[in-house]
Amino acid sequence: MAKPLSILFCASEIFPFAKTGGLADVAYGLPLALRDLGHDIRVMLPKYGPISERRNRIHEINRLKDLPIPVGELTEPATVKSSSIVNPRTKVQAYMTTNHRYFDSKWGVYSDPETGQDYEDNDERFIFFSRTVIETCMLLGWFPDVVHCNDWHTGLIPVYMREMFPEQFADTKIVFTIHNIANQGDFDLDATFPKAGFDEGVRERVSHNGRFNFLKAGLSYADHITTVSPSYAREILENGELTDGLNEVLAARKDVFSPVLNGIDTTVWNPEKDKSIARKYTADSIDKKEANKEKVLESFGLNFKADRPVIAMISRLVPHKGLSLIQDAAGKLLEHDLQLLVLGEGDQDIQEFLESLQKDHPDKVGVKIGFDDNLAHLIEAGADMFLMPSLFEPCGLNQMYSFAYGTVPVVRATGGLKDTVREEDGEAGPGNGFVFDDYTAEAMLAAVARALEAYGDKSRWNTIVAQGMSEDHSWNKAAGEYEDIYRGLFEA
């Protein structure tokens, strides 16, 4: 049997401590799955203001108090504390960077919740975090076999490892995962470069289009690069507009670039055991799902009617998530006998549009602005269909949550949505959802119409539901693929 690996998994957000999107769920589920395979894996993230030390059982580590961390000419103290992420099977140690200036005093992860504006010092915040990752390893005397970095917020960790501490990390391999290439950590080069503390020879490898670019830094220094679905891998290799030209950097490293389709934690997202839903059920007792439909409609202030379909969205309310299509198509969509539930937050104009839609159609539309994890579970359990009309979607997790809960996804064919959702066509295997290609309101409405037609045929609908629920979208496969990538780095 191969020797277990030591792995440090670094991310800006990890469920249940901090979550703005799918990255937090990945950074929770994948490390736990790798721990199940026997590896010594630990995670590290910043501790933001809202994170309760008492509720999350966060405690100090004597060796990691008041570490002086330079950010340009400034030196700020970091105290790295310890907690853990857990599921019913296992747990993984979590290191958490605390600092008043950069994290404890900030109530948002990347932006001010009151204004919606990104923090002006985000470059300093993630320079600071990256340097605490290095200092933590140094002070613990723990130089893991693999450091696995995720998205731009961790893009400087590989640079520090290779440029400033090459001897200490000589035997450590670096994996870097792109979750969303649209967010690159792009800052003024002359202002940010001195803060990072690099020698002048590093400048070209951390800059792109005349700007300091955290993501390019990670791509330039990683030993292996991954992204979260096969279709998204193709899209970001080929599309210069989608990547702001970073596809050329990826193309130059395509020999060490591979996709690994995300999974979901089926101990958390499981209608048979879910404590957040009104009534538990399985594929063999799918009729019990109706109790959740009744409950979720009640929570949105809508009346329940058994044979009226409920379509749900849980999303950041931004145009590229398909909200622009919803704005264009809402009138025609609501001509159907259906109810629409939306949970999320984002652009102010989209929020106001949805609230206006709810006001105009109080019997058909339910909207809740914000994010509520318990309600998200109840929505998945109570909805009949889940709508994801994204312009681009690196992987998407909600369509996989939907499969687990017997909720049928209606999606646009992009990224991981294209890789996981199939419409009945006789070639790709049994249908588990409904798919449209063109990013237009008309194409989306046509897909919804096909789903509604199928919903009216009980036998056909139950077959589609059963197919989705029968599929394995757990982390098991992805964890095995990552294990192969890690081990392959030591065989090269």
N, C-alpha and C positions, 0 to 999 in steps of 0.2 A: 504494500500500500504506500502511495506517495506521501511524503511528509507534509503536514499541514503548513499553510502559508500564513505569515503575519501580514495584515493589510490595514492601512489607515485610509478611511473613506471620508473625504472632505466635501462639505456642501454648505451653502449659505442658508438652507432651510431643511429641516428634518422633522417629520411628523413624530410625536405630537407636540414638539416644542414650538415650532414655527412653520406656518404653511401659507403660501400664496398661490400655489399651483401644484402641478404633477411632480415637480422635482422633489418636493417634500415627501411624497408617497414613495417614490423610487428610493430615496435616501433612507427610508425606513424599511421597506420590504426587501430590497436586494441584500443589504448587510445581514439581515436576519436569516435569509435563505443561504447566504454564504457561511454563516455560523452553523447552520444545520449541516453543512457539508464538512464541518470539523475545523474550519479555519479560525485563527486568532484574529478576528476583525474588530476594529474599534472605529467609532465615527467622531467627527469634530465639526463644530459649528459655532457661530457667535451666539451669545445670550442677549437677546433684545429685551427692551423694557418690559413688555407685558408678560414675559415668561416668569411664572411664579417658582421661586426656589423651594418653597415649602411643598407645594402641590407636586412638583416634579422631582422632589427628593434630591436636590442639587446640593453638593457639599464641597468644601475646600480640600485641596491636596497640598500638603505642607510645602512640598518642593516647588510648587507652581504658583506662589504668591508674589504679587508686586514685581512682575518681570518688566524691566525697562525695554520698551519697544520703540526703536527710532522710526519716525515718519518724516523724512526730510530733515529739517533742522529741529523739529519737535521730538521730544521723547515722552511717551505716555506709558503709564503702568498697566500691565495686563495681569489679571489673576485668572488662571485656568482652573475651572471647577469640574466636578465629575457628576454624572448621572448615568442613566441607562435607557435604552429603548427595549421594549419587551413585547412579546406576544405569548400566547399560551404554551408555546413549545420551548422558547429560549429567550435569552436577553443578550444585548450587546452594550459594552461600555461606551459612554458618550463623554467626550471632553468638550467643555464650553468656555469660550473666551469671553471674559467680562471686562468691561471698561466703561466708565461713566460717559466720557466725551463721545465715543463712537457708537456705543450699543445700549447701555443701560438707560440713557436719557432719551433714546429714540423709541417712539411707540410703533413705528412701522419697520418692516424688513428692509425695503429699498426706498420707500417714499413716505412722506408725511400724510397720515390718514386724513387729516383735516383739509389739506390743500390738494392732495393727489400728486404733488410735485416731488420728483426725485430729490433726495438729499444732495445738497451741493458738495458735500465732502465724501460722496460714495467712493471716490478713488482712494482717499485716505483710509476709509473704513475697511476696505478689503485689502489694501496694502498691509494695514495693521493686523488684520486677521491672518493673512498669509504668513507674516513673520512670526506670529504666535504659534502657528503650526510647526514651524521649524524649531522654535525655542522649546516647545513641549517635547518634541522628540529628543532634542539635545539633553535637556535636563532629566528626562526619564532614562536616558541611555538606551532608548528603543528606536532602532532604525529598521523599520518594517521592510519586508521583502517587496511590498507593493504599496505605493501611495496612489490612490484612485481619486482624481480631481473631477469636479463637475461644474460645467458652465463657467462664465467669465469671472465670477467672483473668486474662483480658486486658480485662475490662470497664471498668477505670478508664483505660486508655490513651486512649480517645476523650474522656474528661472532661478529662484533662490537656491534650490537643491543643487542645480548643475553649475551655477556661476559663483555662488558665494560659499557653498559647503560641499564641494565635490568629493572630498575625501570621506567625510562622514556618511554621505549617501551613495558612495561608489557602488554598493551592491544592491541598491534599491531601484526598482523599476517604476516607471511612471505611466499610468493609464489616464487618459483625459476623455471624458464623455461630453459630447455636445447634446444638450437637451433642447435648446432653441437658439439657432445661429443668428436670429434676428436681434438678439440682445448680446452685445459684444463688449461692453465695458469700454466705451469710446470716450476719451477725454483729451483736453488740450495737451499736446505733447510737451511743450516747454514748461508748463505748470506741473504736470504729473511726473514726468521722468525724474526730476531731482528728488521727489518725495520717495520714490521706490528705492533709491540708493544704489542703483546699478552703475557699473563702469560704462563709459561712453561706447565701447564696442558692442554693447547689448542693444543699443538704440534701434537699429534696423529690425531686429527680430521681435521687438515689442511694439513696433509702430506700423500703421496701415493708413494709406491715404493721408499722410501727414499728421495723423493723430495717434496718441497713445492708445493701444488696443489690447486689453487684458486677454481677450479670447485668442487673438493671434499669438500672444506669448505662450499660452498653453499649448496651442497646436504646434508651435515651433519647437518646443522642448520636450514634449511627451514622447515616450518610447512606443506607445500605441494609442491610437485615437479610435473612439467608437461613437456611434450615434444610435438613436433609439428605435429605428425601424428600417427595413431594407428600402422601402420607397423613399423615405426621407433622405437616406444616404445618397440615392441617385439624384434626387432633386437638388441637394446642396452641392453636389459635385458639378452639376450642369448649369445651375442657375446663378449667374453673376448678380442679377438684380436682387434675388432673395437673400444672397449672402453679402451684399455690398462688396463684391470682388474677392471675398475670402475663399471662394471655390477654387481659385488658382493656388492658394496655399495648400488647400486640401488635396488638389490634384497632384501637387508635387510630392505629397506624402501618402498617395493612395495605396502604396504597398504595405503601409501599417495602419490602414483605415478600414474598419469593418462595422457593419450594423449588428446590433443585438436587440431584438424586439423586447420591449419592456413586458413585465408581467404585473400581476396584482397579488396582494397578500390575501389569500383566501381564508385566513383565520379572522381577518378584520372585515372583509367583504364577503359575507356568507349568510344568506337569508335563513339558514337552518339554525344559526346561533346568534344572530344579530340582536343585541339588546336595545338598539335604537329604533326598532320597527314595532308596529302595533301587534303583528302576529307572525310568528316564524313559520316557514314553509320550505318545501323541497320541490324538486321537479315532479315527484309523485303526489304532491299535495298542493298543486299550483292553484287550486280553487281558493285556498286560504289567502292568496295574494290580494283578493278583493277587499279584505279587511284593511289592508294598508292603503289601498286606493281611497277608501272612505275616510280614513284618518288623515291622509295627506291633504285631501280636498278640504277637510274641516280646518286644518291648520292654515290654509290659505283663504279661508272664508268663503269657499265655494260649495255648492250643493252637489251631492253625489247622485249619479244615475248609473246603474250597473253597466249598461251596454253602450255608454258614451265614452269614447276613447280619451285618455289623458296623455298629452304630449308634454315632455319636460325638457328643460335646459338647465344645466348647472355650469356656469361659465364666467370667466372674466368678461365684462360687458365692453368689449372693444370691437371695432369693425371687422378685423381679420378673423374673429371667431364666428363670423357669419351673421353678426347682429345687423350689418348693413343689409343683408338679404331679408332679415326679419322685418326691418323697417320698410323695405320695398313691398314685401308680400303680405304684411299683416292683414290688410283688408280682405284679400281673397282667401287667406288661410282661415280666417274666422268665419267665413261663409259656411264652412263645414260644421257639422254638429260634433264639436270637440271642445276640450278645455286645454288651455296652455298654462303651464307653470314655469316660472323663471326664478332662479336663485343665483345671485352674483352681484358683483360691484365693478365699477370701472368708469368709463367716460360719462361725464355729467349729462351730456346731451342724450346719450342712449338711455341712461337711467330715467331721465325726465320723459323720454318717449314711451318707455315701458310703463311708467306710472300713469301716464295719460291714457295709454291703451287699456290699462286696468280700469281706470275711471270710466272710460267709454263703454267697456264690456265687462261690467262687474260680475256677470254670471258665467263668463267664459275665461277670464284671464286672472291669474294670481301671480303677484310679483313680490319678492322679498329682496331688498337691497342689503348686501353684506354677505358674510359666509357663515354657515352654521353646519358643522360636520354631522351632528345628529340628524338634522333635517335633510341633509344630503343623502343619508342612508334611507330615510323614510321616503324621499322622492324616488330613489331607485327602486324601492320595493313597491311603491304605490302607482307609479306611472305605467302606462301600457307601451309607450314609445319614448325614445330618447333622441332628441334632435341635435346633431353636430354638423352644421353646414359650413365648416371652416374653410377659409381661403387656403391656409396651410396648417398642418397639425403634425408636428414631429412624430409623435406616437399616439397620444390620446390614451387616457385610462378609463374615462367614463363609459366608453362603448364596451370595455371588458367588464366593468362593474355591472353594466346593464345585462350582459349575457348571464352573469352569475345570478341575477335577480329575476330573470325571465322577462326583462324589458327589452323590446326590440329596437335596435338602433337604426336611425335614418341619417345617413352621413354623406358628405362629399368625398369623392375618391381622391384623397391626398394623404401623403405620409402614412402613418400607422393605421389610419382609418381604412385606407385602401388594402392594407395587408391583413386586416382582421375581419372586415365585414364583407359578406358575400350576398349578392342577390341571386335568387333562383334563376339559373340560366342553363343548367344541364352540363356545364363544362367544369366549373370551379368547385363542384360538390354541392351538398345540400345548402339551401339559403339560410342565413342566420340574421338577415337584416335587409335594408333597402339602401341603394347607392345611386348617387347622381354625379355626373362628370363636370358639367359646365358650372362655373361660379355665377349663376344667375338666379333671380327669384323664380323664373319660370321652371327651371330644372329642379329646383328645390320643391316647388309646389307639386310638380309631377311625381316626384318620389314620395311625398307625403300622400298624394292621392292613391298611389299604388299600395302604400302601407294601409291606408284606410279601407281600400277594397279587400285586402287580405284579412284585415281585422273583422270584416263582415262575414267571413267564411270561417266558422269556429274551428273546423277540422284543420284547415290549412294554417290558420294562425297558431294553433297549438303545436303543429309540427315545427314551425319556425321557432317558437319559444323553446321547445324541447331541444332543438338542435343547438341553440346558443347555450343553454344550461348544461348540455352534455360535454362542451368543449373545455379543455384544460388551459386556462390562461394564467395559471399560477407562476410564481417566480422560479419554479424548479428548472425549467428548460434554460431560462436566461442565466441563472446562477451557474449552471453547468458550462454554458458557453463562456462566461467570464472566467471561470476557473481554468478552462482551456487556454484562454488568452493570456492569463497571468503566467501559467506554467510555460507556455510557448516562449515567453520573453526570456526565460532562463535556458532555453534550449537553442536559441538562435546563435 
